[in-house]
């Protein structure tokens, strides 16, 4: 059987060509079977809805030009439409390179508190760790991120940074919630089960087992919200340079299918994507254009999509009781791609 190789960290994992072609054909079937229900219209922003903004792969260390451009666009967009932004989602790779001083690093003030200002975004910033957060220079940046969330609550000017643990659950918005979010750590041990040593660190094999058991239990828990969204740094499926993630496909995807997860949000690939597969209840969205150097897609979105683009940007997610809307926007605040999804799973491209 022909195999296709995927990279996880510096390790190659394999999937069969048959699986890849099944995914490709599944998208083709989705595109043809659902074209009649796709709607094409100019997106209209309703500031009265439950609104949050999403950004991934933002804490670049070499320069802050792209991060500043995207953050400024988020700022202008929120003010232009008078959004009462009720949350930010920070999808990992929050800190590239060294975070000197850990939780006391001046980078917190410059690249987070000031970059996404509290006078515009007076809301929690829910964060998850990415692979670059696990790189020690020489301290653990993940430990610093967990500490900063706690230290910031004991100061005169508390931070909005929210990371209570490596994986956690929250309802959004806090009053009359519409979405249950499950935030995960997707930094898996390599397929041989050996914990890595050196520059790149991941969850331990024991943590991987604990998180998976927790995820399964949380997905089964009763909820009062109409929508269920999971967030993790690594994509389950991606047309980007890192490709599909075999471990997440093996462990997480069956649970998403079984429990009817509406949306999976990720970063990692430095681009913007939206993937749909016929018969799959989950929409897969990547918002990885927050500031790190962009990378080229490896699969044409015309083959497996409906959308993908190498571009800096952020995402806007809004929700009502029966529908949620996601928009990808570039660093000028222009809409690149948008779609709605109903509680029963119908997707309409705007």
Short mmCIF file of the C-alpha atoms (twelve columns), coordinates in Angstrom:
data_MODEL
# 
_entry.id   MODEL 
# 
loop_
_atom_site.group_PDB 
_atom_site.id 
_atom_site.type_symbol 
_atom_site.label_atom_id 
_atom_site.label_alt_id 
_atom_site.label_comp_id 
_atom_site.label_asym_id 
_atom_site.label_seq_id 
_atom_site.Cartn_x 
_atom_site.Cartn_y 
_atom_site.Cartn_z 
_atom_site.pdbx_PDB_model_num 
ATOM 1   C CA . UNK A 1   0.000   0.000  0.000  1 
ATOM 2   C CA . UNK A 2   1.337   3.428  -0.939 1 
ATOM 3   C CA . UNK A 3   2.040   5.612  2.083  1 
ATOM 4   C CA . UNK A 4   1.990   9.389  2.467  1 
ATOM 5   C CA . UNK A 5   4.314   10.876 5.069  1 
ATOM 6   C CA . UNK A 6   3.331   13.571 7.557  1 
ATOM 7   C CA . UNK A 7   5.622   15.460 9.878  1 
ATOM 8   C CA . UNK A 8   4.924   15.834 13.595 1 
ATOM 9   C CA . UNK A 9   7.746   17.841 15.132 1 
ATOM 10  C CA . UNK A 10  10.842  16.434 13.477 1 
ATOM 11  C CA . UNK A 11  9.382   12.942 13.153 1 
ATOM 12  C CA . UNK A 12  7.714   11.375 10.144 1 
ATOM 13  C CA . UNK A 13  4.458   9.519  10.577 1 
ATOM 14  C CA . UNK A 14  2.599   7.718  7.829  1 
ATOM 15  C CA . UNK A 15  -0.899  7.412  6.521  1 
ATOM 16  C CA . UNK A 16  -2.122  5.397  3.591  1 
ATOM 17  C CA . UNK A 17  -2.747  6.887  0.186  1 
ATOM 18  C CA . UNK A 18  -6.182  5.282  0.425  1 
ATOM 19  C CA . UNK A 19  -7.036  7.353  3.529  1 
ATOM 20  C CA . UNK A 20  -5.847  10.559 1.851  1 
ATOM 21  C CA . UNK A 21  -7.870  9.864  -1.290 1 
ATOM 22  C CA . UNK A 22  -10.926 9.061  0.818  1 
ATOM 23  C CA . UNK A 23  -10.592 12.459 2.476  1 
ATOM 24  C CA . UNK A 24  -10.171 14.173 -0.893 1 
ATOM 25  C CA . UNK A 25  -13.175 12.399 -2.372 1 
ATOM 26  C CA . UNK A 26  -15.168 13.165 0.770  1 
ATOM 27  C CA . UNK A 27  -14.585 16.864 0.267  1 
ATOM 28  C CA . UNK A 28  -15.468 16.555 -3.428 1 
ATOM 29  C CA . UNK A 29  -18.718 14.859 -2.461 1 
ATOM 30  C CA . UNK A 30  -19.401 17.538 0.135  1 
ATOM 31  C CA . UNK A 31  -18.832 20.307 -2.406 1 
ATOM 32  C CA . UNK A 32  -21.101 18.762 -5.027 1 
ATOM 33  C CA . UNK A 33  -23.875 17.574 -2.725 1 
ATOM 34  C CA . UNK A 34  -24.130 20.782 -0.712 1 
ATOM 35  C CA . UNK A 35  -23.650 23.401 -3.409 1 
ATOM 36  C CA . UNK A 36  -27.396 23.984 -3.545 1 
ATOM 37  C CA . UNK A 37  -27.483 25.051 0.078  1 
ATOM 38  C CA . UNK A 38  -24.443 27.346 -0.171 1 
ATOM 39  C CA . UNK A 39  -25.411 30.999 -0.013 1 
ATOM 40  C CA . UNK A 40  -23.256 33.811 -1.387 1 
ATOM 41  C CA . UNK A 41  -23.711 37.202 0.229  1 
ATOM 42  C CA . UNK A 42  -21.678 39.988 1.777  1 
ATOM 43  C CA . UNK A 43  -21.098 39.217 5.460  1 
ATOM 44  C CA . UNK A 44  -22.909 41.556 7.828  1 
ATOM 45  C CA . UNK A 45  -21.381 42.070 11.269 1 
ATOM 46  C CA . UNK A 46  -23.922 42.231 14.098 1 
ATOM 47  C CA . UNK A 47  -22.333 43.775 17.191 1 
ATOM 48  C CA . UNK A 48  -25.212 42.591 19.365 1 
ATOM 49  C CA . UNK A 49  -24.273 38.920 18.974 1 
ATOM 50  C CA . UNK A 50  -21.880 36.938 21.154 1 
ATOM 51  C CA . UNK A 51  -18.556 37.851 19.520 1 
ATOM 52  C CA . UNK A 52  -14.974 36.696 19.952 1 
ATOM 53  C CA . UNK A 53  -11.776 37.110 17.935 1 
ATOM 54  C CA . UNK A 54  -9.288  34.344 17.196 1 
ATOM 55  C CA . UNK A 55  -5.546  34.578 16.488 1 
ATOM 56  C CA . UNK A 56  -2.848  31.924 16.273 1 
ATOM 57  C CA . UNK A 57  0.924   31.757 15.944 1 
ATOM 58  C CA . UNK A 58  1.307   35.367 16.995 1 
ATOM 59  C CA . UNK A 59  4.235   35.706 19.435 1 
ATOM 60  C CA . UNK A 60  7.061   35.909 16.899 1 
ATOM 61  C CA . UNK A 61  10.475  36.820 18.264 1 
ATOM 62  C CA . UNK A 62  12.474  37.944 15.202 1 
ATOM 63  C CA . UNK A 63  10.334  41.000 14.498 1 
ATOM 64  C CA . UNK A 64  6.853   42.204 15.381 1 
ATOM 65  C CA . UNK A 65  5.884   43.790 12.064 1 
ATOM 66  C CA . UNK A 66  3.320   41.182 11.019 1 
ATOM 67  C CA . UNK A 67  1.972   40.708 14.545 1 
ATOM 68  C CA . UNK A 68  1.525   44.467 14.887 1 
ATOM 69  C CA . UNK A 69  -0.305  44.634 11.548 1 
ATOM 70  C CA . UNK A 70  -2.707  41.830 12.487 1 
ATOM 71  C CA . UNK A 71  -3.284  43.141 16.016 1 
ATOM 72  C CA . UNK A 72  -3.929  46.643 14.651 1 
ATOM 73  C CA . UNK A 73  -6.445  45.195 12.195 1 
ATOM 74  C CA . UNK A 74  -8.204  43.396 15.055 1 
ATOM 75  C CA . UNK A 75  -8.299  46.671 16.983 1 
ATOM 76  C CA . UNK A 76  -9.715  48.659 14.045 1 
ATOM 77  C CA . UNK A 77  -12.212 45.927 13.164 1 
ATOM 78  C CA . UNK A 78  -13.581 45.759 16.702 1 
ATOM 79  C CA . UNK A 79  -13.942 49.530 16.882 1 
ATOM 80  C CA . UNK A 80  -15.351 49.936 13.366 1 
ATOM 81  C CA . UNK A 81  -18.204 47.520 14.056 1 
ATOM 82  C CA . UNK A 82  -18.462 48.489 17.733 1 
ATOM 83  C CA . UNK A 83  -18.023 44.891 18.738 1 
ATOM 84  C CA . UNK A 84  -18.430 44.058 22.374 1 
ATOM 85  C CA . UNK A 85  -15.712 41.443 22.085 1 
ATOM 86  C CA . UNK A 86  -16.362 38.987 24.882 1 
ATOM 87  C CA . UNK A 87  -13.279 36.808 24.453 1 
ATOM 88  C CA . UNK A 88  -10.030 36.363 22.582 1 
ATOM 89  C CA . UNK A 89  -8.807  32.903 21.614 1 
ATOM 90  C CA . UNK A 90  -5.008  32.580 21.488 1 
ATOM 91  C CA . UNK A 91  -4.362  29.368 19.546 1 
ATOM 92  C CA . UNK A 92  -0.791  28.626 20.596 1 
ATOM 93  C CA . UNK A 93  2.752   29.430 19.544 1 
ATOM 94  C CA . UNK A 94  2.277   32.329 21.879 1 
ATOM 95  C CA . UNK A 95  6.026   32.749 22.326 1 
ATOM 96  C CA . UNK A 96  8.708   31.971 19.794 1 
ATOM 97  C CA . UNK A 97  12.318  32.057 20.962 1 
ATOM 98  C CA . UNK A 98  13.377  33.090 24.440 1 
ATOM 99  C CA . UNK A 99  10.941  34.376 27.049 1 
ATOM 100 C CA . UNK A 100 13.585  35.820 29.355 1 
ATOM 101 C CA . UNK A 101 12.240  36.194 32.864 1 
ATOM 102 C CA . UNK A 102 9.386   33.764 32.350 1 
ATOM 103 C CA . UNK A 103 6.169   35.167 33.810 1 
ATOM 104 C CA . UNK A 104 7.999   38.450 34.474 1 
ATOM 105 C CA . UNK A 105 9.324   38.868 30.925 1 
ATOM 106 C CA . UNK A 106 8.794   42.341 29.408 1 
ATOM 107 C CA . UNK A 107 7.498   40.578 26.302 1 
ATOM 108 C CA . UNK A 108 4.191   40.031 28.115 1 
ATOM 109 C CA . UNK A 109 3.576   43.739 28.281 1 
ATOM 110 C CA . UNK A 110 4.818   44.559 24.782 1 
ATOM 111 C CA . UNK A 111 3.483   41.638 22.751 1 
ATOM 112 C CA . UNK A 112 0.316   40.790 24.646 1 
ATOM 113 C CA . UNK A 113 -1.038  43.457 26.997 1 
ATOM 114 C CA . UNK A 114 -0.255  46.404 24.684 1 
ATOM 115 C CA . UNK A 115 -0.611  44.557 21.380 1 
ATOM 116 C CA . UNK A 116 -4.202  43.540 22.200 1 
ATOM 117 C CA . UNK A 117 -5.175  46.516 24.406 1 
ATOM 118 C CA . UNK A 118 -7.590  46.154 27.288 1 
ATOM 119 C CA . UNK A 119 -9.482  49.312 26.352 1 
ATOM 120 C CA . UNK A 120 -10.595 47.524 23.165 1 
ATOM 121 C CA . UNK A 121 -10.529 43.904 24.328 1 
ATOM 122 C CA . UNK A 122 -11.785 44.055 27.886 1 
ATOM 123 C CA . UNK A 123 -12.337 40.318 28.056 1 
ATOM 124 C CA . UNK A 124 -10.612 37.035 28.873 1 
ATOM 125 C CA . UNK A 125 -7.923  35.851 26.457 1 
ATOM 126 C CA . UNK A 126 -8.239  32.066 26.524 1 
ATOM 127 C CA . UNK A 127 -4.876  30.526 25.619 1 
ATOM 128 C CA . UNK A 128 -3.513  27.088 24.770 1 
ATOM 129 C CA . UNK A 129 0.129   26.019 24.290 1 
ATOM 130 C CA . UNK A 130 1.732   25.394 20.908 1 
ATOM 131 C CA . UNK A 131 4.895   23.527 20.010 1 
ATOM 132 C CA . UNK A 132 7.040   26.671 20.206 1 
ATOM 133 C CA . UNK A 133 5.738   27.278 23.718 1 
ATOM 134 C CA . UNK A 134 7.237   23.921 24.650 1 
ATOM 135 C CA . UNK A 135 10.697  24.949 23.446 1 
ATOM 136 C CA . UNK A 136 12.937  25.735 26.422 1 
ATOM 137 C CA . UNK A 137 15.251  28.763 26.089 1 
ATOM 138 C CA . UNK A 138 16.262  27.463 28.667 1 
ATOM 139 C CA . UNK A 139 13.155  27.885 30.860 1 
ATOM 140 C CA . UNK A 140 9.792   26.275 30.186 1 
ATOM 141 C CA . UNK A 141 7.576   28.833 28.483 1 
ATOM 142 C CA . UNK A 142 4.512   26.682 29.132 1 
ATOM 143 C CA . UNK A 143 5.214   26.891 32.857 1 
ATOM 144 C CA . UNK A 144 5.591   30.668 32.480 1 
ATOM 145 C CA . UNK A 145 2.241   30.917 30.680 1 
ATOM 146 C CA . UNK A 146 0.475   28.989 33.427 1 
ATOM 147 C CA . UNK A 147 2.219   31.123 36.047 1 
ATOM 148 C CA . UNK A 148 1.409   34.410 34.297 1 
ATOM 149 C CA . UNK A 149 -2.291  33.548 34.364 1 
ATOM 150 C CA . UNK A 150 -2.050  33.184 38.144 1 
ATOM 151 C CA . UNK A 151 0.383   36.031 38.921 1 
ATOM 152 C CA . UNK A 152 -1.686  38.439 36.859 1 
ATOM 153 C CA . UNK A 153 -4.665  37.876 39.124 1 
ATOM 154 C CA . UNK A 154 -2.741  39.092 42.156 1 
ATOM 155 C CA . UNK A 155 -1.670  42.497 40.835 1 
ATOM 156 C CA . UNK A 156 -3.246  45.933 40.732 1 
ATOM 157 C CA . UNK A 157 -3.717  45.538 36.965 1 
ATOM 158 C CA . UNK A 158 -4.852  41.948 36.461 1 
ATOM 159 C CA . UNK A 159 -4.071  40.313 33.151 1 
ATOM 160 C CA . UNK A 160 -6.732  39.022 30.779 1 
ATOM 161 C CA . UNK A 161 -4.484  36.030 30.015 1 
ATOM 162 C CA . UNK A 162 -6.460  32.891 30.878 1 
ATOM 163 C CA . UNK A 163 -4.827  29.468 31.021 1 
ATOM 164 C CA . UNK A 164 -6.015  27.651 34.147 1 
ATOM 165 C CA . UNK A 165 -4.370  24.383 33.086 1 
ATOM 166 C CA . UNK A 166 -3.029  22.598 30.018 1 
ATOM 167 C CA . UNK A 167 -6.560  21.510 29.112 1 
ATOM 168 C CA . UNK A 168 -9.794  23.005 30.359 1 
ATOM 169 C CA . UNK A 169 -13.430 23.782 29.578 1 
ATOM 170 C CA . UNK A 170 -15.422 27.005 29.565 1 
ATOM 171 C CA . UNK A 171 -18.802 28.260 28.399 1 
ATOM 172 C CA . UNK A 172 -19.132 31.362 26.232 1 
ATOM 173 C CA . UNK A 173 -20.384 33.969 26.826 1 
ATOM 174 C CA . UNK A 174 -20.514 33.749 30.634 1 
ATOM 175 C CA . UNK A 175 -24.101 35.035 30.714 1 
ATOM 176 C CA . UNK A 176 -26.581 32.945 28.718 1 
ATOM 177 C CA . UNK A 177 -23.817 30.848 27.120 1 
ATOM 178 C CA . UNK A 178 -24.165 29.648 23.540 1 
ATOM 179 C CA . UNK A 179 -20.910 27.714 23.060 1 
ATOM 180 C CA . UNK A 180 -19.126 25.127 25.165 1 
ATOM 181 C CA . UNK A 181 -15.393 25.319 24.472 1 
ATOM 182 C CA . UNK A 182 -12.991 22.493 25.211 1 
ATOM 183 C CA . UNK A 183 -9.386  23.735 25.144 1 
ATOM 184 C CA . UNK A 184 -6.733  21.060 24.610 1 
ATOM 185 C CA . UNK A 185 -2.974  20.633 24.586 1 
ATOM 186 C CA . UNK A 186 -2.194  19.033 21.223 1 
ATOM 187 C CA . UNK A 187 1.569   18.641 21.793 1 
ATOM 188 C CA . UNK A 188 1.671   14.861 21.628 1 
ATOM 189 C CA . UNK A 189 4.599   12.597 22.461 1 
ATOM 190 C CA . UNK A 190 6.098   11.129 19.326 1 
ATOM 191 C CA . UNK A 191 4.633   7.943  17.942 1 
ATOM 192 C CA . UNK A 192 7.279   5.705  19.519 1 
ATOM 193 C CA . UNK A 193 5.978   6.771  22.929 1 
ATOM 194 C CA . UNK A 194 9.381   8.018  24.047 1 
ATOM 195 C CA . UNK A 195 9.366   11.314 25.910 1 
ATOM 196 C CA . UNK A 196 11.653  13.772 24.128 1 
ATOM 197 C CA . UNK A 197 14.651  15.471 25.647 1 
ATOM 198 C CA . UNK A 198 16.448  18.555 24.416 1 
ATOM 199 C CA . UNK A 199 14.957  21.639 22.790 1 
ATOM 200 C CA . UNK A 200 11.473  20.332 22.008 1 
ATOM 201 C CA . UNK A 201 9.236   19.155 24.817 1 
ATOM 202 C CA . UNK A 202 5.723   17.732 24.684 1 
ATOM 203 C CA . UNK A 203 3.143   16.230 26.950 1 
ATOM 204 C CA . UNK A 204 4.375   13.092 28.655 1 
ATOM 205 C CA . UNK A 205 2.807   9.795  27.576 1 
ATOM 206 C CA . UNK A 206 0.964   9.739  30.914 1 
ATOM 207 C CA . UNK A 207 -0.421  13.237 30.332 1 
ATOM 208 C CA . UNK A 208 -1.515  12.168 26.858 1 
ATOM 209 C CA . UNK A 209 -3.535  9.303  28.361 1 
ATOM 210 C CA . UNK A 210 -5.007  11.562 31.056 1 
ATOM 211 C CA . UNK A 211 -5.998  14.265 28.576 1 
ATOM 212 C CA . UNK A 212 -7.672  11.791 26.230 1 
ATOM 213 C CA . UNK A 213 -9.702  10.293 29.083 1 
ATOM 214 C CA . UNK A 214 -10.665 13.794 30.221 1 
ATOM 215 C CA . UNK A 215 -11.663 14.777 26.669 1 
ATOM 216 C CA . UNK A 216 -13.881 11.731 26.260 1 
ATOM 217 C CA . UNK A 217 -15.587 12.433 29.581 1 
ATOM 218 C CA . UNK A 218 -16.077 16.140 28.832 1 
ATOM 219 C CA . UNK A 219 -17.581 15.466 25.416 1 
ATOM 220 C CA . UNK A 220 -20.116 13.154 27.049 1 
ATOM 221 C CA . UNK A 221 -21.029 15.630 29.796 1 
ATOM 222 C CA . UNK A 222 -24.486 17.166 29.444 1 
ATOM 223 C CA . UNK A 223 -24.459 20.772 28.290 1 
ATOM 224 C CA . UNK A 224 -27.080 23.473 27.902 1 
ATOM 225 C CA . UNK A 225 -25.307 25.288 25.049 1 
ATOM 226 C CA . UNK A 226 -26.354 24.706 21.426 1 
ATOM 227 C CA . UNK A 227 -22.761 24.608 20.094 1 
ATOM 228 C CA . UNK A 228 -19.675 22.562 20.960 1 
ATOM 229 C CA . UNK A 229 -16.210 23.734 19.851 1 
ATOM 230 C CA . UNK A 230 -12.792 22.194 20.505 1 
ATOM 231 C CA . UNK A 231 -9.579  24.205 20.221 1 
ATOM 232 C CA . UNK A 232 -6.017  22.894 19.933 1 
ATOM 233 C CA . UNK A 233 -2.825  24.240 18.434 1 
ATOM 234 C CA . UNK A 234 -2.213  21.434 15.944 1 
ATOM 235 C CA . UNK A 235 -4.747  20.816 13.164 1 
ATOM 236 C CA . UNK A 236 -6.358  17.420 12.874 1 
ATOM 237 C CA . UNK A 237 -6.576  17.933 9.112  1 
ATOM 238 C CA . UNK A 238 -4.622  20.574 7.218  1 
ATOM 239 C CA . UNK A 239 -3.675  21.474 3.670  1 
ATOM 240 C CA . UNK A 240 -0.661  23.335 5.050  1 
ATOM 241 C CA . UNK A 241 2.988   22.436 5.334  1 
ATOM 242 C CA . UNK A 242 2.523   20.247 8.422  1 
ATOM 243 C CA . UNK A 243 -0.305  18.220 6.911  1 
ATOM 244 C CA . UNK A 244 -2.758  15.949 8.698  1 
ATOM 245 C CA . UNK A 245 -1.914  14.806 12.233 1 
ATOM 246 C CA . UNK A 246 -2.110  10.993 12.483 1 
ATOM 247 C CA . UNK A 247 -2.192  10.894 16.293 1 
ATOM 248 C CA . UNK A 248 -5.076  13.367 16.504 1 
ATOM 249 C CA . UNK A 249 -6.881  11.539 13.700 1 
ATOM 250 C CA . UNK A 250 -6.502  8.303  15.650 1 
ATOM 251 C CA . UNK A 251 -7.395  9.634  19.111 1 
ATOM 252 C CA . UNK A 252 -9.546  12.749 18.742 1 
ATOM 253 C CA . UNK A 253 -11.358 12.491 15.423 1 
ATOM 254 C CA . UNK A 254 -13.512 9.470  16.379 1 
ATOM 255 C CA . UNK A 255 -14.681 11.371 19.478 1 
ATOM 256 C CA . UNK A 256 -15.502 14.458 17.409 1 
ATOM 257 C CA . UNK A 257 -17.611 12.305 15.099 1 
ATOM 258 C CA . UNK A 258 -19.317 10.407 17.908 1 
ATOM 259 C CA . UNK A 259 -20.181 13.447 20.034 1 
ATOM 260 C CA . UNK A 260 -21.000 15.847 17.185 1 
ATOM 261 C CA . UNK A 261 -18.371 18.542 17.699 1 
ATOM 262 C CA . UNK A 262 -19.418 21.504 15.541 1 
ATOM 263 C CA . UNK A 263 -16.017 23.123 15.030 1 
ATOM 264 C CA . UNK A 264 -12.323 22.456 15.637 1 
ATOM 265 C CA . UNK A 265 -10.110 25.560 15.727 1 
ATOM 266 C CA . UNK A 266 -6.329  25.301 15.330 1 
ATOM 267 C CA . UNK A 267 -3.195  27.164 14.292 1 
ATOM 268 C CA . UNK A 268 0.300   25.699 13.676 1 
ATOM 269 C CA . UNK A 269 0.225   26.102 9.897  1 
ATOM 270 C CA . UNK A 270 0.920   29.767 9.202  1 
ATOM 271 C CA . UNK A 271 -2.047  30.376 6.948  1 
ATOM 272 C CA . UNK A 272 -5.857  30.513 7.028  1 
ATOM 273 C CA . UNK A 273 -7.982  27.473 6.165  1 
ATOM 274 C CA . UNK A 274 -11.475 25.983 6.287  1 
ATOM 275 C CA . UNK A 275 -11.982 22.264 5.595  1 
ATOM 276 C CA . UNK A 276 -15.217 20.289 5.330  1 
ATOM 277 C CA . UNK A 277 -15.776 16.565 4.752  1 
ATOM 278 C CA . UNK A 278 -19.072 15.049 3.682  1 
ATOM 279 C CA . UNK A 279 -20.674 13.164 6.546  1 
ATOM 280 C CA . UNK A 280 -18.361 14.634 9.169  1 
ATOM 281 C CA . UNK A 281 -20.126 16.770 11.812 1 
ATOM 282 C CA . UNK A 282 -17.019 18.880 12.460 1 
ATOM 283 C CA . UNK A 283 -15.810 21.891 10.476 1 
ATOM 284 C CA . UNK A 284 -12.012 22.224 10.640 1 
ATOM 285 C CA . UNK A 285 -10.671 25.779 10.735 1 
ATOM 286 C CA . UNK A 286 -7.077  27.020 10.908 1 
ATOM 287 C CA . UNK A 287 -6.246  30.567 11.944 1 
ATOM 288 C CA . UNK A 288 -2.447  30.608 12.015 1 
ATOM 289 C CA . UNK A 289 -1.679  33.978 10.442 1 
ATOM 290 C CA . UNK A 290 -1.133  35.999 13.613 1 
ATOM 291 C CA . UNK A 291 2.444   37.111 13.066 1 
ATOM 292 C CA . UNK A 292 4.935   34.311 12.419 1 
ATOM 293 C CA . UNK A 293 6.523   33.828 8.998  1 
ATOM 294 C CA . UNK A 294 3.958   32.480 6.521  1 
ATOM 295 C CA . UNK A 295 4.232   29.049 4.896  1 
ATOM 296 C CA . UNK A 296 2.939   27.693 1.604  1 
ATOM 297 C CA . UNK A 297 0.005   25.264 1.441  1 
ATOM 298 C CA . UNK A 298 0.767   21.814 0.060  1 
ATOM 299 C CA . UNK A 299 -2.757  20.849 -1.051 1 
ATOM 300 C CA . UNK A 300 -4.877  23.042 -3.304 1 
ATOM 301 C CA . UNK A 301 -8.116  24.023 -1.503 1 
ATOM 302 C CA . UNK A 302 -9.923  23.266 -4.765 1 
ATOM 303 C CA . UNK A 303 -8.974  19.644 -4.109 1 
ATOM 304 C CA . UNK A 304 -9.763  19.665 -0.386 1 
ATOM 305 C CA . UNK A 305 -11.337 22.776 1.033  1 
ATOM 306 C CA . UNK A 306 -13.386 24.944 0.569  1 
ATOM 307 C CA . UNK A 307 -10.801 27.570 1.556  1 
ATOM 308 C CA . UNK A 308 -7.092  28.038 2.159  1 
ATOM 309 C CA . UNK A 309 -4.724  30.963 1.731  1 
ATOM 310 C CA . UNK A 310 -1.180  31.975 2.673  1 
ATOM 311 C CA . UNK A 311 -1.992  35.272 4.363  1 
ATOM 312 C CA . UNK A 312 -1.630  37.113 7.656  1 
ATOM 313 C CA . UNK A 313 -4.898  37.520 9.491  1 
ATOM 314 C CA . UNK A 314 -7.301  36.670 12.290 1 
ATOM 315 C CA . UNK A 315 -10.789 35.223 12.649 1 
ATOM 316 C CA . UNK A 316 -14.095 36.480 14.013 1 
ATOM 317 C CA . UNK A 317 -16.552 34.017 15.514 1 
ATOM 318 C CA . UNK A 318 -20.092 35.060 16.434 1 
ATOM 319 C CA . UNK A 319 -23.069 33.032 17.591 1 
ATOM 320 C CA . UNK A 320 -26.813 33.069 18.125 1 
ATOM 321 C CA . UNK A 321 -28.980 30.303 19.550 1 
ATOM 322 C CA . UNK A 322 -29.321 28.615 16.169 1 
ATOM 323 C CA . UNK A 323 -26.326 29.678 14.095 1 
ATOM 324 C CA . UNK A 324 -22.661 30.578 14.354 1 
ATOM 325 C CA . UNK A 325 -20.644 32.557 11.830 1 
ATOM 326 C CA . UNK A 326 -16.896 32.448 11.269 1 
ATOM 327 C CA . UNK A 327 -15.006 34.999 9.196  1 
ATOM 328 C CA . UNK A 328 -11.349 34.936 8.191  1 
ATOM 329 C CA . UNK A 329 -9.950  38.471 7.831  1 
ATOM 330 C CA . UNK A 330 -6.586  39.731 6.596  1 
ATOM 331 C CA . UNK A 331 -4.215  42.259 8.172  1 
ATOM 332 C CA . UNK A 332 -6.203  45.063 6.532  1 
ATOM 333 C CA . UNK A 333 -9.424  43.863 8.155  1 
ATOM 334 C CA . UNK A 334 -10.895 42.689 4.841  1 
ATOM 335 C CA . UNK A 335 -13.017 39.527 4.826  1 
ATOM 336 C CA . UNK A 336 -11.241 36.676 3.034  1 
ATOM 337 C CA . UNK A 337 -13.731 33.887 3.633  1 
ATOM 338 C CA . UNK A 338 -16.842 33.402 5.751  1 
ATOM 339 C CA . UNK A 339 -19.377 30.713 6.515  1 
ATOM 340 C CA . UNK A 340 -22.246 29.959 8.850  1 
ATOM 341 C CA . UNK A 341 -23.073 26.692 10.571 1 
ATOM 342 C CA . UNK A 342 -26.423 25.820 12.094 1 
ATOM 343 C CA . UNK A 343 -26.979 23.714 15.188 1 
ATOM 344 C CA . UNK A 344 -27.953 20.774 12.979 1 
ATOM 345 C CA . UNK A 345 -24.678 21.066 11.046 1 
ATOM 346 C CA . UNK A 346 -25.672 22.776 7.799  1 
ATOM 347 C CA . UNK A 347 -22.835 24.899 6.385  1 
ATOM 348 C CA . UNK A 348 -23.404 27.926 4.160  1 
ATOM 349 C CA . UNK A 349 -20.533 29.793 2.527  1 
ATOM 350 C CA . UNK A 350 -21.125 33.556 2.614  1 
# 
